[in-house]
Amino acid sequence: MMRNRQSAGISTTPLATVAEARAPIVYGIVQPGPETPGGVPFVQSRDVGGVIEIKSLQRTSLEIAEQYRRSKIAPGDILFSLRGNIGRSSITPAELDGANIARGVARIRVGAKGDPDFVRYVLQGPVLQRLIARNANGSTFRELSIEELRKLPIPDVSLPEQRKIAEILRAWDEAIEKLEVLRGAKLRRITSVRQRLFEAAYASHNRLKRARDVFETVSERARPDLPLLAVMQDVGIVRRDELDRRVAMPDGDTSSYKVVRPRDFVISLRSFEGGLEYSMVTGLVSPAYTVLRPTTQLVGDYYRHFFKSRSFIGRLDKLIFGIRDGKQIAFRDFGDMYIPAPPLAEQETQSCALRLLEADLALEKERIETLTRQKRGLMQKLLTGEWRVSGNCGGPVGT
């Protein structure tokens, strides 16, 4: 049973008092060193957050692990990132019993009067996340001290109520996880359909053209009145002033910047992430980018999908001897490639089918974002005492 409680909230207690008396909150000491196959795994800050990927953990020798026995971990321990991804946490799985933690990770072993899942949800909640961000020290390399961690306020509620709150929030997590699994399956479906369509196009050799016969480079400039654009793998080409994230903006004259128009493609500076991005807006990009414009009639959306496909990226990778960070695709290499050029009607039919799959995938993403926002609001109410839950026999808790 849950009821609304219009009050100033509930009393809190420092995190240190929630920890087991015989195992105070400690930070890791193990430092990454030579990998020891078959050795003792240890968790670094980069590994913390959600489910720990055990196979990706580094390992150290038994001698070093024994030297740092103080920071050994056990199933049910909360692992908290003090640096890097500050504020993220994980529950230690049974498979990591006896493992260790590196510098930048703290171990929180909850005592008999606390529930580890509840405490972790409190640490993840919006109130403490804001407090953690505010108390982290440093300008370029930020870190939360172990002393600040120990002082974090934890709601002082009974163990049954803690368990009930954790149960409620776990149900939301499970719902979100199911949608994530469904979204992953739909993403794999799009990838598979793309692969089949474009490999079939490559099998029809009479439908292939050199890329330089379909696109040309353009360097239209001297339009400082146009808005600046951002070229990004996850969102494509968008106006910088419409982004919900910070991006570097030029300080001086932009008259040398290149003009991008709708239906143009831009070769990304981070080519290894996908290669080419499709524009539906007019604006400016840095002179370092290569802007491509069709020289023949085509369906831009068809090629937007093609340039994100394994069919294209795999062939491009072989052509330029490995796409890697910092290496941009040169037009001379791209122009030599054979790419599909089916009839316009076929391009439109296939791009329409792929758009429908994309729309279905976007709907799944929207559902996940909606549930995540709702869960965040629920955490705010449950973890501040605005809403109280019954933890015993279905009756209301006392006030």
N, C-alpha and C positions, 0 to 999 in steps of 0.2 A: 504494500500500500504506500502511496506517495501523496503528500499534501503540500500545498503552498504555505510557506511560513513567511509572513511579512515582518522581518526583523532585521537587525543589523548584521546578522550572521551568527556564526558559532565561534567559540573560543578555539585557540590554536595552541600548539606546543611545538618547540623547535624540533627539527628533524633528528637531531642528535639524541633526543630523549626517546624517540621511537625506535632507534636502533637497539639491537641486542647488547646488553651490558658487557658481555664477555667478548664482543666483536665490534668495537667502535668503528665509525666510518673512517676508512683509510683510503689513501690514493696509491696507485701503482708505482712500482719502482723499476720493474723490468724495462730495459731499453732494447729496441730492435737491434739485432746483431746478425751474425751469420745464421742462415737458415739451418735448422737441425732436423732432417727428415726423421719422423717417428718420435720427435721430442715432445716436450710439454707445450701445448698451445697457450698463447696469451692474447688477450683482447686489447686492441688499441682503440683510440677515440674514433677512428674512421669506421670501425666495425660496429659501433654502438648505434642503436636506433631500430626498433622493431625486432624482428627475428634475426639472431646472429647467424651469419653464414659460416658454419664451422669449417667447411673445406677451404675457405679463403684465409683463415687465420695463419699467422706466422707461428713458428715453433722454436723453442729454445731448448738448450740441454737440460737434463735432469739436475745437474750440479747447479746451474744458474737458478733454476726454478726453486730448488731447496734453499738457496741463499736468500730468496725473497719470500719465505713462507708466510710472512705477515700479511701479504696481500693475496693469498690464495682465495679462490672463489668456490662456492658451493651452489648446488641447485636452489633456486629461489632467491638468490642474491640479486639486488638491483645494481646494475652497472650504469654509471652516470658519466657522461662526457664533460670534462672540465674545460676542454680547449677544442679548437676546431669547430666541430658541430656542437657547440655549447648547449647544454640543456637536454640533449637527446638521451634516451635511456633504454635499457633492455633488461629482461629477466633472464638470469642464467639458466640454461637448459640442463637437464640431467647429464647430457653427454660431456659437459664441461666441468664436471666435478673434479676438483683438484687442479684445474687450470689456474692461470695467473692473469694479472692485468698490467698494462704498461703505464708509463707516466701519461698523465692527461685523462686517466680514467679513475673514478672513485668506486669503491665497493660499499654498498649499503645493505647490511643484513638486519632485516626487520625483526624486532623482538616478539615475544609471545602475544602481546596485546595489539599487534598491528597485522594488517594483511598486505603482503608485498604488492599485489596487483593494485590495491587501493592507493598505496603510497606512490606507486609509479604513475597512476592516473593523475594524482595531485601534482606531481612534478611536471607532467605534460600539460596540465591545465593552463588556460590563458592567464590566470592571475599570477601563478608562479613563473610562467615563461616570461612575462613582462618584468617581474622582479629579478629573475636571473639575468636577463639582458641588461638591466639597469646596473646590477652589481658587478658585472664582469669588468675586469681591469684590462688596461692596455689599449693602444690606439691601432697599431697595425697587427699585433699578435695578441688577441684577446683571450682571457682565461678567467674562470671563476675559481677563487681560492677555496680550499677545503674548509676554511673557517666560515666563509659565507654560505657554503653548502650546508654545513651543520646547523646554521641558524635559520634556514628556510622554514616558514610556518606550515605545519601540517594540521588539518582540522582535528580537533579533539573529540571524536565520536566513538561510540562503542564498537567493539569488534564485529558484532552482528550487522550493524549499519554499514560499516566499512565493506564487509563482504557483499552486502546487497547492492551497494553503489557500484562496486567492481563488477558484479554480475550484470547489472543494467548496461554499463558501458561496454562490457565484453560483447553483449548482444549486438550493439551498434557496430563494433569492430568487425564482428563476424559477417554482418550484413554488407559492410563496405568491402570486406575481403572477397565475398562472393561476387560482388559487382566487378571488382578488380580482375578476378579470374575470368569472368565473362568478357570483360573488355579485352583482356589478353588474347582470348580465343578469337574474338572478332578482328583484332589487329593481325593475328596470324592468317586469318582468312583473306584479308585484303592483300597481304603479302603474297599469299599463294595464288590468288586470282591474277594479280599483276604478273607474277612469274609465268603463269600459263599463257596469258595473252601475249606478252612480249616475246617469249621464247617461240611461240607459234609464228609471230611476225618475222623473227630471225630465220625461221625454217623456210619461209617463203622468200627466197633470195631475190626474186624479181621485184619485191616491195621495199628493198633497202636502198638508201642513198647515203652519200657522204654527208656528214654533218655540215660541212662548209657549203654544201649545195642547198641547205635548208635554212641556215642561219648565217648572219654576218655580224662582225663587231661594229659597234657604233660608239662615237665619242662626241656626242652633242653636249656642248658646254655653255658657259656664260649665261646662266639662268639663276642667279642668286636669289631671285624672288620666289623660287619653288621651295616647298618644305623638304626637310632632310628625312631620309629613309633609313631604316635599319634592316639589314639582311641577316635573318636568323633561321637556323634550322627548324626550330619548333613552331614558329609562327609565320615563316616565309618573309615577305617584304611588306613592311608596314611603316607608317609615319612614326618617327621617333617620339613626337609629342603625344602620341596615343598609347605608348607602351606603359604598362604598369610596373616597370622596373627601370632602374637607373642605367643609362648608357652614356658613353663619352660623347660630348658635343664639341664641334670645332670652335675655336676661339676667334679665328680671323675670317678672311675673305673666302667665300665658297664659289667664286666665279669659275674656278678650275674644276669644280665637281661635275660629274657626269649626269646627264639627264636620263631618267628611266621613265618609260611610258607603259601604259597598260599593254599586256601581251608580250613585253620584253622578258628575257631571262637574264639573271645576273649570276656569274660564276662566283661562288662563295669564296671568301678568303680562307675559310676552313673547309677546303674541298673534301677532305677525308670524311666529313660528316654527311655527305650526300651529294655535294657537287653544285647543282644549279637550283636557283630559287626563281619562282614565277611571280611576276608583278601584276597587280590589278589596279595600281595607283600610279600617279605621276609625282615625281620628286627627284631628289638628288642623292647620289651615293659618292663615296670617296673615289678619287682618281685611281686608287689601287685596284678597284673592281673592274672586271671585264663585263660589259653590257652586250648582250646578244639580241638581235632583232630578226624575226622571220623574213626571209626573202621570197617566200611562197605562201600560198594560202594554206592554213593548217588550223587544227583545233588545239589551242594553247593548253587546255586542261588535259588533253591526251598526253602531251609531252611533259606536263607537270608530274603526272604519275610515272611516266617512263623514266625521268631523271631521278626518281626516288626508288626505282626498282633495283633488285639484285642483278637483273639482266644487264642494266646499264653500268652500275657501279662495279660489278665484277669484271666486265670487259674493259672499263676505263682503268681499273687498277692494274690489269696486266699490261695495258698499253703504255702507261707512264711509269711502269716498274715500281708500283706500290704507292698508293695515296697515303700520306702521313701528315701529322700535325705540322702546320707551317708551310706545306707545299701546295701551291695553287695550281689549278689546271691551266695549262697554256692553250690558247686557241689553236695553235698549230697541231697539238696532239689531239684535242677534241675534234677539230675539223677533219682529221684523217679517219675518224671512226665511221663505221657504217651504222646507221640508225634506221628503225622502221619508218616507213612512209606509206602507210596504207591509204586507200581512198578516204576522202573526207567523211563520207557517210559512215564508214566503219570506225573512224576515229571518234566521231560523235557518239555512236552507239556504245563503244567500249568505255569512253570517258563518262558517259551517263551512268553506266552500270557501276563504275568505280565510285562515282559521286554518291550514289545511293548507299553503298557500303560505308563510305566515309560519314554520311549523315547518321547512320545507325551507330557508328562508333562514337561520334560526337555526342549523341544522346546518352550513351553509356557514361561518358566522361561527365556530362552534366548531372546525371544521377549521383555519381560518386561525389562530386563537389557539393551537391545539395545535402546529401547525408552527412558529409564531413562538417559542413557549416552547422547543421542541426545538432550533431554530436558536440561540437564546440560550445554551442549555446547551452546544451544540457549539462555539460561539465561545469560551466560557469555557475549554474543554479545549484547543482548537487554539491559541488565542492566548496561553496561559500555559505551553505546553510540556508539559502533562500528557499530551496525545496528540501524537505527532509523525507527520508524513507524509513519504513519499518524493517527492522532486521530480525524480529522475533514474533512468531505466531500470527503474523499478518496484522497486528495492531499498530496504532500510531506510536511514534517515539515520544518521550516526554520532552517538555520544553524547559 
